[in-house]
């Protein structure tokens, strides 16, 4: 069990590092939102979509780099986007 946890931790650390290198989404999204003069719910909606789109783009690139196709690519991309856009939990 410990071996599986370590393997998963290494995999996700590598995925997070790849995502962090390829997607400076937050500053770009924030600048675009400022340019559009968005506030309140419109700002929140725009930021979520912008960050999700940036994550999807970088996750697609990571899937191509890993030479994934079909269901494996879809599964990897969904998990990658979910992990990239998840809010850190308070523990």
MIFIKE-368987 format. One record per residue: residue in one letter; x, y, z of N, C-alpha, C, O, CB in turn; residue number from 0. Coordinates in Angstrom, 1 decimal, always signed. Each point is the difference from the previous one (the first is absolute). Glycine has a CB too. Example, Ala and Ser with C-alpha at 12.3 -4.5 7.8 and 13.67 -1.06 7.14 Angstrom:
! residues 2
{torza 'a',{+13.2,-5.7,+7.8},{-0.9,+1.2,+0.0},{+0.9,+1.2,+0.0},{+1.0,+0.0,+0.7},{-2.9,-1.2,+0.5},0},
{torza 's',{+1.5,+2.3,-1.9},{+0.9,+1.1,+0.0},{-0.8,+1.1,+0.8},{+0.5,+1.1,+0.1},{+0.7,-1.7,-2.3},1},
//
This chain:
! residues 91
{torza 'x',{+0.8,-1.2,+0.0},{-0.8,+1.2,+0.0},{+0.9,+1.3,+0.0},{-0.3,+0.9,-0.7},{-1.5,-2.2,+1.9},0},
{torza 'x',{+2.8,+1.2,-0.4},{+0.9,+1.2,+0.1},{+0.7,+0.2,-1.4},{+0.2,+1.2,-0.4},{+0.2,-1.6,+2.9},1},
{torza 'x',{-0.1,-0.6,-3.1},{+0.7,+0.1,-1.4},{-1.0,+0.7,-1.0},{+0.5,+0.8,-0.7},{+0.9,-2.9,+1.2},2},
{torza 'x',{-2.6,+1.7,-0.4},{-1.0,+0.6,-0.9},{-0.2,+1.5,+0.3},{-0.2,+0.8,-0.9},{-1.0,-3.0,+0.7},3},
{torza 'x',{+1.2,+2.5,+1.5},{-0.2,+1.4,+0.4},{+1.2,+0.8,-0.5},{-0.2,+1.2,-0.5},{-1.2,-1.8,+2.5},4},
{torza 'x',{+2.6,+0.1,-1.8},{+1.2,+0.7,-0.5},{+0.0,+0.2,-1.5},{+0.4,+1.0,-0.5},{+0.9,-1.9,+2.5},5},
{torza 'x',{-1.7,-0.2,-2.7},{+0.0,+0.1,-1.5},{-1.0,+1.1,-0.4},{+0.3,+0.8,-0.9},{+0.3,-3.3,+0.7},6},
{torza 'x',{-1.8,+2.5,+0.8},{-1.0,+1.0,-0.3},{+0.5,+1.4,+0.3},{-0.2,+1.0,-0.8},{-1.6,-2.6,+1.2},7},
{torza 'x',{+2.5,+1.8,+0.7},{+0.5,+1.3,+0.4},{+1.1,+0.5,-1.0},{+0.0,+1.2,-0.3},{-0.5,-1.8,+2.7},8},
{torza 'x',{+1.3,-0.3,-2.8},{+1.1,+0.4,-1.0},{-0.7,+0.4,-1.3},{+0.4,+0.9,-0.6},{+1.3,-2.5,+1.7},9},
{torza 'x',{-2.7,+0.8,-1.5},{-0.7,+0.3,-1.3},{-0.6,+1.4,+0.1},{+0.1,+0.8,-0.9},{-0.5,-3.3,+0.5},10},
{torza 'x',{-0.4,+2.7,+1.4},{-0.7,+1.3,+0.1},{+0.9,+1.2,+0.2},{-0.3,+1.1,-0.4},{-1.6,-2.4,+1.4},11},
{torza 'x',{+3.0,+1.0,-0.3},{+1.0,+1.1,+0.2},{+0.6,+0.4,-1.4},{+0.2,+1.2,-0.3},{+0.4,-2.0,+2.7},12},
{torza 'x',{-0.3,-0.2,-3.2},{+0.5,+0.2,-1.4},{-1.0,+0.7,-0.8},{+0.3,+1.0,-0.8},{+1.1,-2.9,+1.0},13},
{torza 'x',{-2.7,+1.5,-0.1},{-1.1,+0.7,-0.8},{-0.2,+1.4,+0.5},{-0.1,+0.9,-0.8},{-1.0,-3.1,+0.5},14},
{torza 'x',{+1.2,+2.5,+1.6},{-0.2,+1.3,+0.5},{+1.2,+0.9,-0.5},{-0.2,+1.2,-0.3},{-1.0,-2.1,+2.3},15},
{torza 'x',{+2.4,+0.3,-2.0},{+1.2,+0.8,-0.4},{-0.2,+0.4,-1.5},{+0.4,+1.1,-0.4},{+1.1,-2.3,+2.1},16},
{torza 'x',{-1.9,+0.2,-2.5},{-0.2,+0.3,-1.4},{-1.1,+1.0,-0.2},{+0.2,+0.9,-0.9},{+0.5,-3.2,+0.3},17},
{torza 'x',{-1.8,+2.3,+1.3},{-1.0,+0.9,-0.1},{+0.5,+1.4,+0.4},{-0.3,+1.0,-0.6},{-1.4,-2.8,+1.1},18},
{torza 'x',{+2.4,+1.9,+0.6},{+0.5,+1.3,+0.5},{+0.9,+0.7,-1.0},{+0.1,+1.2,-0.1},{-0.3,-2.1,+2.4},19},
{torza 'x',{+1.0,+0.1,-3.0},{+0.9,+0.5,-1.0},{-0.7,+0.5,-1.3},{+0.5,+1.0,-0.6},{+1.3,-2.6,+1.5},20},
{torza 'x',{-2.9,+1.0,-1.2},{-0.6,+0.3,-1.3},{-1.2,+1.0,+0.1},{-0.4,+0.5,-1.0},{+1.1,-2.7,+0.2},21},
{torza 'x',{-1.2,+2.4,+2.0},{-1.2,+0.8,+0.1},{+0.0,+1.1,+1.1},{-0.3,-0.2,+1.1},{-0.9,-1.8,-1.9},22},
{torza 'x',{+1.7,+3.2,+0.4},{-0.1,+1.1,+0.9},{-1.3,+0.7,-0.1},{-0.2,+1.1,-0.4},{+2.6,-0.7,+0.2},23},
{torza 'x',{-3.5,-1.2,+0.5},{-1.4,+0.3,-0.3},{-0.4,+1.2,+0.9},{-0.7,+0.9,-0.6},{+0.2,-3.2,-0.1},24},
{torza 'x',{+0.7,+2.3,+1.9},{-0.6,+1.0,+0.9},{+0.4,+1.4,-0.3},{-0.9,+0.8,-0.1},{+0.9,-2.5,+1.8},25},
{torza 'x',{+1.3,+2.0,-1.9},{+0.3,+1.4,-0.4},{-0.6,+0.4,-1.3},{-0.5,+1.2,-0.2},{+2.6,-1.4,+1.5},26},
{torza 'x',{-2.1,-0.7,-2.3},{-0.6,+0.4,-1.3},{-1.5,+0.1,+0.1},{-0.6,+1.0,-0.6},{+2.5,-2.2,-0.5},27},
{torza 'x',{-2.5,+0.3,+1.8},{-1.5,+0.1,+0.2},{-0.4,+1.3,+0.8},{-0.9,+0.7,-0.4},{+0.8,-3.2,+0.3},28},
{torza 'x',{+0.9,+2.8,+1.1},{-0.3,+1.2,+0.8},{+0.2,+1.3,-0.9},{-0.8,+0.9,+0.1},{+1.5,-2.1,+2.0},29},
{torza 'x',{+0.3,+1.2,-2.9},{+0.2,+1.1,-0.9},{-1.1,+0.2,-1.0},{-0.5,+1.1,-0.2},{+3.0,-1.4,+0.5},30},
{torza 'x',{-3.0,-0.8,-0.8},{-1.1,+0.0,-1.0},{-1.3,+0.5,+0.7},{-0.7,+0.7,-0.6},{+1.9,-2.6,-0.8},31},
{torza 'x',{-1.4,+1.4,+2.6},{-1.2,+0.4,+0.7},{+0.0,+1.5,+0.4},{-1.0,+0.7,-0.1},{+0.9,-3.0,+1.0},32},
{torza 'x',{+1.3,+2.8,-0.6},{+0.2,+1.4,+0.3},{-0.3,+0.8,-1.3},{-0.7,+1.0,+0.1},{+2.4,-1.5,+1.7},33},
{torza 'x',{-1.2,+0.0,-2.9},{-0.2,+0.7,-1.3},{-1.5,+0.1,-0.3},{-0.5,+0.9,-0.7},{+2.8,-1.7,-0.1},34},
{torza 'x',{-3.0,-0.3,+1.1},{-1.5,+0.0,-0.3},{-0.8,+0.7,+1.1},{-1.2,+0.1,-0.1},{+1.6,-2.3,-1.1},35},
{torza 'x',{+0.2,+2.6,+2.3},{-0.6,+0.7,+1.1},{-1.2,-0.8,+0.6},{-1.1,+0.5,+0.2},{+1.7,+1.7,-1.3},36},
{torza 'x',{-0.3,-3.5,+1.4},{-0.9,-0.9,+0.6},{+0.0,+0.1,+1.5},{+1.0,+0.3,+0.6},{-0.8,-1.8,-2.6},37},
{torza 'x',{-1.4,+1.4,+2.6},{-0.1,+0.0,+1.5},{-1.1,-1.0,+0.4},{-0.8,-0.5,-0.8},{+1.5,+2.9,+0.8},38},
{torza 'x',{-0.6,-2.8,+1.3},{-1.0,-0.9,+0.5},{-0.1,-1.4,-0.6},{+1.0,-0.6,-0.3},{-2.2,+2.7,+0.9},39},
{torza 'x',{+0.0,-2.5,-0.9},{-0.3,-1.3,-0.5},{+0.6,-0.2,-1.4},{+0.5,-1.1,-0.3},{-2.6,+1.0,+1.6},40},
{torza 'x',{+2.1,+1.1,-2.1},{+0.6,+0.0,-1.3},{+1.5,-0.3,+0.1},{+0.6,-0.7,-0.8},{-2.4,+2.3,-0.1},41},
{torza 'x',{+2.5,-0.9,+1.8},{+1.4,-0.2,+0.2},{+0.3,-1.4,+0.5},{+0.9,-0.7,-0.6},{-0.7,+3.1,+1.2},42},
{torza 'x',{-1.0,-2.9,+0.3},{+0.2,-1.4,+0.5},{-0.2,-1.0,-1.1},{+0.9,-0.9,-0.1},{-1.6,+1.6,+2.4},43},
{torza 'x',{-0.3,-0.6,-3.1},{-0.3,-0.9,-1.1},{+1.1,+0.1,-1.0},{+0.5,-1.1,-0.5},{-2.9,+1.4,+0.9},44},
{torza 'x',{+2.8,+0.9,-0.8},{+1.1,+0.1,-1.0},{+1.3,-0.6,+0.5},{+0.7,-0.7,-0.8},{-1.8,+2.8,+0.0},45},
{torza 'x',{+1.5,-1.9,+2.1},{+1.2,-0.5,+0.5},{+0.0,-1.5,+0.0},{+1.0,-0.7,-0.3},{-0.7,+2.7,+1.7},46},
{torza 'x',{-1.4,-2.6,-0.9},{-0.1,-1.5,+0.0},{+0.2,-0.6,-1.4},{+0.7,-0.9,-0.2},{-2.2,+1.1,+2.2},47},
{torza 'x',{+0.7,+0.4,-3.0},{+0.1,-0.5,-1.4},{+1.4,+0.2,-0.5},{+0.5,-0.9,-0.7},{-2.9,+1.4,+0.4},48},
{torza 'x',{+3.0,+0.6,+0.5},{+1.3,+0.3,-0.6},{+1.1,-0.9,+0.6},{+0.8,-0.6,-0.7},{-1.5,+3.0,+0.5},49},
{torza 'x',{+0.6,-2.7,+1.5},{+1.0,-0.9,+0.7},{-0.2,-1.4,-0.5},{+0.9,-0.7,-0.2},{-0.8,+2.2,+2.2},50},
{torza 'x',{-1.4,-1.9,-2.1},{-0.3,-1.3,-0.5},{+0.5,-0.2,-1.5},{+0.5,-1.1,-0.3},{-2.5,+1.0,+1.9},51},
{torza 'x',{+1.8,+1.1,-2.4},{+0.4,-0.1,-1.4},{+1.6,-0.1,-0.1},{+0.5,-0.8,-0.8},{-2.6,+2.1,+0.1},52},
{torza 'x',{+2.7,-0.5,+1.6},{+1.5,+0.0,+0.0},{+0.5,-1.4,+0.5},{+1.0,-0.5,-0.6},{-0.9,+3.0,+1.0},53},
{torza 'x',{-0.8,-3.0,+0.6},{+0.4,-1.4,+0.5},{-0.2,-1.0,-1.1},{+0.8,-0.9,-0.2},{-1.4,+1.6,+2.6},54},
{torza 'x',{-0.5,-0.7,-3.1},{-0.3,-0.9,-1.0},{+1.0,+0.0,-1.1},{+0.4,-1.0,-0.5},{-2.8,+1.2,+1.0},55},
{torza 'x',{+2.8,+1.0,-0.9},{+1.0,+0.1,-1.0},{+1.4,-0.6,+0.4},{+0.6,-0.7,-0.8},{-1.8,+2.8,+0.1},56},
{torza 'x',{+1.6,-1.8,+1.9},{+1.3,-0.6,+0.5},{-0.2,-1.5,+0.2},{+1.0,-0.7,-0.2},{-0.4,+2.9,+1.2},57},
{torza 'x',{-1.7,-2.6,-0.5},{-0.2,-1.5,+0.2},{+0.0,-0.7,-1.3},{+0.5,-1.2,-0.1},{-1.8,+1.7,+2.2},58},
{torza 'x',{+0.7,+0.1,-3.2},{+0.0,-0.6,-1.3},{+1.4,-0.2,-0.5},{+0.4,-1.0,-0.6},{-2.7,+2.0,+0.1},59},
{torza 'x',{+3.1,+0.0,+0.7},{+1.4,+0.0,-0.4},{+0.8,-1.1,+0.8},{+0.8,-0.7,-0.6},{-0.9,+3.2,+0.1},60},
{torza 'x',{-0.2,-2.7,+1.8},{+0.6,-1.0,+0.8},{-0.4,-1.4,-0.5},{+0.8,-0.9,+0.0},{-0.7,+2.5,+2.0},61},
{torza 'x',{-1.4,-1.7,-2.4},{-0.5,-1.3,-0.5},{+0.7,-0.4,-1.3},{+0.4,-1.1,-0.3},{-2.6,+1.5,+1.4},62},
{torza 'x',{+2.5,+0.6,-2.0},{+0.7,-0.2,-1.3},{+1.4,-0.4,+0.3},{+0.6,-0.9,-0.6},{-2.1,+2.6,-0.6},63},
{torza 'x',{+2.1,-1.0,+2.2},{+1.4,-0.3,+0.4},{+0.1,-1.4,+0.5},{+1.0,-0.7,-0.3},{-0.6,+3.1,+0.8},64},
{torza 'x',{-1.4,-2.9,+0.2},{+0.0,-1.4,+0.5},{-0.4,-1.0,-1.0},{-0.1,-1.2,+0.2},{-0.4,+2.1,+2.0},65},
{torza 'x',{+0.1,-0.4,-3.4},{-0.4,-0.8,-1.2},{-1.3,-0.8,+0.4},{-0.1,-1.2,-0.3},{+2.5,+1.0,-0.5},66},
{torza 'x',{-3.3,+0.8,+1.5},{-1.3,-0.6,+0.3},{-1.0,+0.2,-1.1},{+0.0,+1.1,-0.6},{+0.5,-0.8,+3.1},67},
{torza 'x',{-1.4,-1.3,-2.7},{-1.0,+0.1,-1.0},{-1.3,-0.5,+0.5},{+0.0,-0.8,+0.9},{+1.7,+0.6,-2.7},68},
{torza 'x',{-2.8,+0.5,+1.2},{-1.3,-0.5,+0.3},{-0.5,+0.2,+1.4},{+0.2,+1.1,+0.6},{+0.3,-2.8,-2.3},69},
{torza 'x',{-1.0,+0.6,+2.3},{-0.5,+0.1,+1.4},{+1.1,+0.3,+1.0},{-0.3,+0.7,+1.0},{-1.4,-2.4,-1.6},70},
{torza 'x',{+2.9,+1.3,+0.4},{+1.1,+0.3,+0.9},{+0.2,+1.5,+0.0},{+0.3,+0.6,+1.1},{+0.8,-2.9,-1.4},71},
{torza 'x',{-1.1,+2.9,-0.8},{+0.2,+1.5,-0.1},{-1.1,+0.7,+0.6},{+0.2,+1.0,+0.7},{+1.1,-1.3,-2.8},72},
{torza 'x',{-2.5,-0.1,+1.9},{-1.2,+0.6,+0.5},{+0.0,+0.0,+1.5},{-0.2,+1.0,+0.7},{-1.1,-1.6,-2.7},73},
{torza 'x',{+1.6,-0.6,+2.6},{+0.1,-0.2,+1.4},{+1.1,+0.8,+0.6},{-0.3,+0.7,+1.1},{-0.6,-3.0,-1.4},74},
{torza 'x',{+2.0,+2.3,-0.3},{+1.2,+0.8,+0.6},{-0.4,+1.5,+0.0},{+0.3,+0.7,+0.9},{+1.3,-2.5,-1.8},75},
{torza 'x',{-2.1,+2.3,-0.2},{-0.3,+1.4,-0.2},{-1.1,+0.4,+1.0},{+0.2,+1.1,+0.7},{+0.4,-1.2,-3.1},76},
{torza 'x',{-1.6,-0.7,+2.6},{-1.1,+0.4,+1.0},{+0.6,+0.1,+1.4},{-0.3,+0.9,+0.7},{-1.4,-2.1,-2.1},77},
{torza 'x',{+2.5,+0.2,+1.8},{+0.6,+0.0,+1.3},{+1.0,+1.1,+0.2},{+0.0,+0.7,+1.0},{-0.3,-3.2,-0.9},78},
{torza 'x',{+1.1,+2.8,-1.1},{+1.0,+1.1,+0.0},{-0.7,+1.3,+0.2},{+0.4,+0.8,+0.8},{+1.1,-2.1,-2.3},79},
{torza 'x',{-2.6,+1.6,+0.7},{-0.7,+1.2,+0.1},{-0.7,+0.1,+1.4},{+0.1,+1.1,+0.6},{-0.5,-1.1,-3.1},80},
{torza 'x',{-0.2,-1.0,+3.0},{-0.6,+0.0,+1.3},{+1.0,+0.3,+1.1},{-0.3,+0.8,+0.9},{-1.4,-2.5,-1.7},81},
{torza 'x',{+2.9,+1.0,+0.7},{+1.0,+0.3,+1.0},{+0.6,+1.4,-0.1},{+0.3,+0.6,+1.0},{+0.2,-3.0,-1.1},82},
{torza 'x',{-0.4,+2.9,-1.1},{+0.6,+1.3,-0.2},{-0.9,+1.1,+0.4},{+0.4,+1.1,+0.5},{+0.9,-2.0,-2.4},83},
{torza 'x',{-2.6,+0.7,+1.8},{-1.0,+1.1,+0.4},{-0.6,-0.2,+1.4},{-0.8,+0.8,+0.4},{+0.3,-0.6,-2.9},84},
{torza 'x',{+0.9,-1.3,+3.2},{-0.6,-0.3,+1.3},{+0.6,+1.1,+1.0},{+1.1,+0.3,-0.1},{-1.4,-2.8,-0.4},85},
{torza 'x',{-0.6,+2.9,+1.4},{+0.5,+0.9,+1.0},{+0.6,-0.9,+1.1},{-0.5,-1.1,+0.3},{-1.3,+2.8,-0.8},86},
{torza 'x',{+2.9,-1.2,+1.1},{+0.6,-0.7,+1.1},{-0.9,-0.1,+1.2},{-0.7,+0.9,+0.4},{+2.9,-0.1,-1.2},87},
{torza 'x',{-2.3,-2.0,+1.4},{-0.9,-0.2,+1.1},{+0.7,+0.4,+1.3},{+1.2,-0.2,+0.2},{-2.3,-1.7,-1.4},88},
{torza 'x',{+0.4,+2.4,+2.1},{+0.5,+0.4,+1.3},{+0.1,-1.2,+1.0},{-1.1,-0.6,+0.2},{+0.1,+3.0,-0.5},89},
{torza 'x',{+2.1,-2.7,+0.7},{+0.2,-1.2,+0.9},{+0.6,+0.4,+1.3},{+0.2,-0.8,+0.9},{+0.0,-0.6,-2.8},90},
//
